[in-house]
């Protein structure tokens, strides 16, 4: 693992409680690759995607898979079926 290639997999409950945690992970990933100035905006977009994914879903309906990754390109956060990318 280095700043050009990494992958982190996590599952959160299908409620809004994990949205802020995933935001912080996304912000840290952005800072890790040197995109400090854009980290907050990237984190906000990821949090919004998590909240949109869990809206209307009853708690306890399983886990929401999240992937934070980079492979020689943008940092990507996959939230369910949606990918949020940060070009670096």
Buried (B, 14 or more C-beta within 10 A) or exposed (E): EEEEEBEBEBEBBBBBEBBEBBBEBBBEBBBBBEBEEBBBEBBEBBBBBBBEBBEEBEEEEEEBEBEBBBEEEBBBBBBBEEEBBBEB
